[in-house]
Amino acid sequence: MDSVATHGLARKQLRLFYDALCRWYSCQRDYIEDVETLLRMLLQLNNSQQPTVWHPSILPLFPDLPSKFHTASLRTSEQRLDRIKATREKMAKCVASMSDAASWLHQYATLSAEEIGQDASMAQYKGPFVSGSAERYAEATGAASSLCNDVADMRTDQIRKLQDMVDCLRGDTDIALPPNTFENDTQVVNIMKWRELPGILDKTLLGPGSASTLTLAGLKDILLNNEHIN
């Protein structure tokens, strides 16, 4: 096996992983922005159903105003929800690309020194990993792919809750929501949790036996700066 060519492929896979991770982060930003917008719209739409929202002098002149507002707002909310769902699909594609690259790097890390054509004493430092072992990169990228997939699954559950809110405002009587669903404080707490993902984005990627506290953001910085994983 041509070690130069093999190392070149390894560098390419690292780049593919990094690019997919950057796209995944971009999807998270788009997702949260759209979710915040949608929640504001849904809370406003729910409030608009209260008679006290409309000024008494307006309704006699425009009796169909509340229903027209409801119809238009509901349509806009559904369109925003469709955008959120499309972003979730983009996340899934990013995770698939990351998983493919991580799988290739894992196979690369298991190659023997003879198989990659280099001195056995340098077997732990394969090609582009001169400042960190290939095994560590493989472990970190594999863990990062799994973590990003977990986040994507969480987003699916969140989208289901948003869909229930939209369906409820549409008049679907089969939807049973918690009584505080349309309270502003409830959704402020939700969006904070959905944005920060406590316990997820700060999770350590490297397993037992490593003194590293490498997180997903840390791995992204390492790949950008070409630093090493201890």
N, C-alpha and C positions, 0 to 999 in steps of 0.2 A: 504494500500500500504506500502511495506517495504521501509522506507526512506533511509536506507543504500544502498539497491539495486538501488533505484532511483538516489541517488547521484552518485553512481558508473557509472550509465549510462550517467549521465550528464558529468562526467569527461571524459568518453569515447568519447562523442560527441564533446567536446572541443578539444580533441586530434585529432579526425578525421578532424575537421575543420582546425586545425593548420597544420596537415600533408598536406591537400589539398592546403592550402594557400602557403606552402613552395614549393610544386610542381608547383603551378601557377607562383611563382617568378622564378623558374628554367626555366619554359617554356618561360618567358619573356626574360631571358638572352639568351637562345638558339635562340629565334626568332630574336632578334636584331643582334646577331652575324651573322646569316645566311642572314638576309636582307642586312647588310653592305657588306658582301661578294658578294651577288647577284648584288647589285647596282654597285659595282666596275666592275664586269664582264660585265654587260650590257653597262656601259659607255665605257669600252674598246672595246666591240664588235661593238658598234656604231661608235667609232672612226676608227676602222679597215676598215670601208667602204669608208673612205676618201683616195683618191689616194696618197696624200702626206705622208701618214703614212708609206708606203712601199718604201724602198730604190730603186732607179731606176735600180741599178745593180742586184737586186734580182729577180724582176719580169720576166725579159727575161729568166732567168735560171729556175724559178719555177712559171710559169704563173698561175697555179691553186692553189698557196699557199693561196691567200686571201679567195677563196671559201672554201677550206678545213678548214682554220682557223675558218671561219664563221660557218660552219656546226658543227665542234667539240665544239666550244664555245657555240653555241646555245643549243646543247644537254646537255652540262654540266650545263648551266643556267636553263634549264627545270628541271633537276634533283634537283638542289638546291631549285627551287620553290616548287617542290613536298615535300621536307623536311620541308619547311616553312608551307605548308598547313597541313602537318601531325602534326606539333607543334601546330598549331591553333586548331586542333581537340583535342589534349591533354589538351589545355586550357579549352575547353568546358567541358571535363570530370571533370576537377578540379572544375570548377564553379558549376557543378551539385552536386558534393560531398559536397562542401561548403554550397550550398543552402539547401540540405537535413539536414545537421547538424544544420544550423541556424534555420530551421523550427522546428526541434525537441527541440532546446533550447527555442524557443518562446513558444511552448506548455508547456514546463517545467516551464517557468517563470510565466505562468498564473495559475499554480496549487495553490490551497489554502493550508494554513498551515495544515488543517485537512487531506487533500488529501495526503500530503507527510509525515504526522505523526510527526510533530514537534510543538514546542511552537509557538503560534500565534504571540508573540512579535518578533520572529526571522523570520517571513515569508519572509522578503525582503532579507535575507541572506540564500539562499538555498544551502545546501551541500557544493560543492567545491567553492562557491562564498562568502567565509567568509570575504573577504576584498573588495567586490564589489557586487552590487545587480545583481540577475539573469536577471532582466529586462534590465540592461545596457549591459550585455553580449549579450543578445538576440538582442537588438537594434543594437549593433555594428557589430555583425556577419552578421545580415541580411543586413545592409547597405554595408558591405564589399563584400558580395556575389553579390549584385546588381552592385557595382562599378566594380568588376572584370568581370562581364558579359558585362558591357559597354565597357571595354577595349577589350574584345574578339570580340565584334561587330566592334570596330574600326579597329582591326587587319584584319577582313574580308574585310573591305573597302580598306585597304592598299594592301592586297593580290590581290584584283581586279585590282588595279593600276599597280602592278608589272606584273600581267598577261598580261595587255594591252601592257606594254613595250616589253615583250617577244614576243607577237603576232606581234607587229609592226616590230620588228627586223626579225621575221620569214618571213615577206613580206605580212602580212594581210593588204590589202588596205582599209578595212572597219574600221580600228582603227584610230581614229582622236585624236592625243595627242597634248597638249599645245606645242607651238614652243620651249619652253625652257626646255622641259622634260629631254633631254639628256645633259643638261649643268651640270657641276660638282657642281657649287654653289647651284643650285636648289636642288640637291639630298643631299648635305651636310646639308642644312636647314631642309629637310624632315626627315633625319635620326635623327637629334637632337630633333625634335618635337616628332617623333615616340618613341624615347628612353625615353625622360623625361616626356612625356604626361602631359604638363602643364595644371593645373586646374583639373586634375583627381587624380593623386597619392598624391597630397597635399590637397585633399578635406577632410573636417571634417566629420567623420562618425556619431557622435551623434547629435541629432536634437536640436530644440529650447528648452530652459530651462536648458541646460547643459552648464557649463562653460568650458567644455573640448575642446581641440583642437586635439583630437585623429584622427590620419590618419591611412591609411592602414599599413604603416610600423610600426607605433606606436602600433597598435593592435597586429601585429606579435610579437613585442618585449614583450608585456605584456603577451601574451600566453606562450612565451618561458620562461619568468622569473617568471610567476605566480604572477604578480602584479595585481593591481586593476584598474577598470575604475571608475572615479569620476562622 
